[in-house]
Amino acid sequence: MTSRLRLARLHSSSKLIRRCAAALLCAGAMVTSASAENKVDTVLRGLVNPSSVSFSPEGELTVCDARGLVVVLKGNQPVNYVTGFDTEHWKSNDEGKKWYAVGPLSAIWSDSKLIVTDAGKADGEETLLFFDAKGKADSGTKTNSVPPTSDDPADKGEGNLTGMSLSKDGSTVYVCGQGFDGKSWVLSADVSSKELKPLLSADENGIETNSPMQTVVGEGNSLFVLYSGKGGEADGLIVLWDVASKKPAGQWTLPGVINPMGLAHIEGNQFAVVENNWSLEQTNAGRILVATLGDESEAEIKETGVSLNGPVSCAFGPDDRLYVSQMGEEFDKPVGSVVAIDGLKN
């Protein structure tokens, strides 16, 4: 795949935003960090390069793991719900050493059906997989893959699919693609027909940022998309898309935030943002922040006082705590975890 991180700036629409506004895992409740307002508890440990966090209709924490697993926390027992996904590595050297393993990157529930991105395959080969029950990756019903959408030789098709969300009527899955930076696609999949196709292109709308990381469904026919920007630089962006017109309706830069990857709606025009501070060489400390999207093109950023080791994705649980995956001190080791943070929702 081409470079995985890049960005641009634009202006906001205040009216629209007000309207739209592997069995070595273990569960735990150890306090890892706390401030006066935000208590942080570890709820799941032993993960390798964890990415997506979401919840089943029964409120069960669901996490993607780079060993080719989707883990579901049933009670206090982590269960390898789907196994056997392909894994790729994002980095290698001349001696043949590989690191930064990537397997499934996003998993969400549509009623009792689990939808997972098969993101460990090569660009142009990845699909979404639909599962009716616990099992192996090859038991899922898959969408088509998305081939190159341009004549550029660097365009191999869409890959590293991540950041899924489900439309309010349950008919459409939105997913971020990171295959070709010349388009920077957000794609959509029809839940019934299993057709996956390009939907929203940042580049075709004058947005110079690539690496869309997370989609969040808004009110009406709108979709918030978080773009991470160039690796190691503070140039992330939130774009509010009008899905019908396929045009941006508002855009907000995130000043001082280095490579945001997680986005979850709090209330009104406020969102929780996970700063990853991305690098291919090591995991870095990243902050959990609150972004307020107002009339200006620059979001207001508030510190929560919470910093984690390589935080990636986030979602609010049924208990209104913010659940965040973090990679831990090293790539490719079972030191990743999911923490739950109190105090972000009133």
Disulfide bonds with the S-S distance in Angstrom:
none
